[in-house]
Amino acid sequence: MAVAEQTGAWLEQFTKQRPAASWVQALREEAFQRFSQLGFPTTRDEEWRFTNVSRVVGQAFSLPSPGEANIPEEAQSHLAKHALFNQNAFVALNTAFLNEIVFKRVPRGAMLEEPIQITHSAAPHPRNLIVVGPEAHCTIIETYHGTGPYFTNAVTEIVAGDGAVIDHYKVQLESPEAFHIATMHATLGRSASFVSHSISLGGALVRNDANATLSEGTEATLNGLYIVNGRQHVDNHTQIDHAKPHGTSHELYKGILDGKATAVFNGRIIVRKDAQKTDSKQTNKNLVLSDDAVINTKPELQILADDVRCTHGATIGQLDAESLFYLQSRGIGKVQARNLLIYAFAQDIIDRVKVQSLKDQLEKVLFEKFHEHGG
């Protein structure tokens, strides 16, 4: 009954959509049916144990009246083939409301000098599909922002051909009253190189699922930075699936928590039976600035091959008293010394940003956040 109540309001919105091409319509209907079966996750679901989405579910967010569906036919061979909706209610809901997609195709061997910029402002169900041809090089920057209360439920699918090189950034700057739930899935060809940076600075409740499936000789890096204060909640779930041999993956997620903020990091690494010679390293480091802030961190390794190197580590610490004392002994005020140390902790991730304009923007946002925080 509870599931039917939850999905009833969405059914009404679903039936108001304008008809689309028959293949889109079929996809929508299949996804909505799956959403109706799954219902929204609860804290009884292992994957959502620390993230209660009842605040999202319980509010009726008005959707803009749908326009004509605008989905290129050439997206059909990849759309909904990577971020699958059979086990994820939010991906199912996004797919049920397929209306407009941001679709980018990078041709074989192309070297794009300018980043592909994708910006969504308080968009309810944004869908992005980027298909990168073999040996092509590109940078993708996804930015999410808005004002006031709203719910963004985003899905991004990235497909990399053999030997492609992709630098991907997701910057979440939602309003303090916003809910943001997102899934990114990258399917990577042989010897492809994929680096993704997830920066979470806004939102009341945020959940990022970042997934990558690696092929033979693929190199994938997932980096993240989350900074939360007040009563913000951010949950980062990552999954790196080594499906073939000779894959390499690196992961570094760093979190800064203050006030009564809560954060979750769950990093899953799967090494399939045939994925010998896999090399995988995962690190999660958290800086907790307040006694009331809470971090739940959990690495998960599923290793089905025997010739592999996999390491993981998680740390939760406070500001180093000796470093603080040292800075203060050099005439730096306590608040400023504290901000410098926090900033240095975050800087490690910001320094990995290769797009100068984005790096400048993030440094400015961080500076303001720590400045205001220190009074």
Stockholm file with secondary structure:
# STOCKHOLM 1.0

chainA/1-375         MAVAEQTGAWLEQFTKQRPAASWVQALREEAFQRFSQLGFPTTRDEEWRFTNVSRVVGQAFSLPSPGEANIPEEAQSHLAKHALFNQNAFVALNTAFLNEIVFKRVPRGAMLEEPIQITHSAAPHPRNLIVVGPEAHCTIIETYHGTGPYFTNAVTEIVAGDGAVIDHYKVQLESPEAFHIATMHATLGRSASFVSHSISLGGALVRNDANATLSEGTEATLNGLYIVNGRQHVDNHTQIDHAKPHGTSHELYKGILDGKATAVFNGRIIVRKDAQKTDSKQTNKNLVLSDDAVINTKPELQILADDVRCTHGATIGQLDAESLFYLQSRGIGKVQARNLLIYAFAQDIIDRVKVQSLKDQLEKVLFEKFHEHGG
#=GR chainA/1-375 SS CHHHHHHHHHHHHHHTSCCCCHHHHHHHHHHHHHHHHHCSCCTTSGGGTTCCCHHHHTSCCCCCCCCCCBCCGGGTTTTTSSSCCSSCHHHHHHHHTCCBCEEEEECTTCBCSSCEEEEEESCSSCEEEEEECTTCEEEEEEEEECSSSCEEEEEEEEEECTTCEEEEEEEEECCTTCEEEEEEEEEECTTCEEEEEEEECCCSEEEEEEEEEECTTCEEEEEEEEEECTTCEEEEEEEEEECSSSCEEEEEEEEEECTTCEEEEEEEEEECTTCTTEEEEEEEEEEECSTTCEEEEEEEEEECCSSEEEEEEEEEECCCHHHHHHHHHTTCCHHHHHHHHHHHHHHHHHTTCCCHHHHHHHHHHHHHHHHHHHC
#=GC SS_cons         CHHHHHHHHHHHHHHTSCCCCHHHHHHHHHHHHHHHHHCSCCTTSGGGTTCCCHHHHTSCCCCCCCCCCBCCGGGTTTTTSSSCCSSCHHHHHHHHTCCBCEEEEECTTCBCSSCEEEEEESCSSCEEEEEECTTCEEEEEEEEECSSSCEEEEEEEEEECTTCEEEEEEEEECCTTCEEEEEEEEEECTTCEEEEEEEECCCSEEEEEEEEEECTTCEEEEEEEEEECTTCEEEEEEEEEECSSSCEEEEEEEEEECTTCEEEEEEEEEECTTCTTEEEEEEEEEEECSTTCEEEEEEEEEECCSSEEEEEEEEEECCCHHHHHHHHHTTCCHHHHHHHHHHHHHHHHHTTCCCHHHHHHHHHHHHHHHHHHHC
//
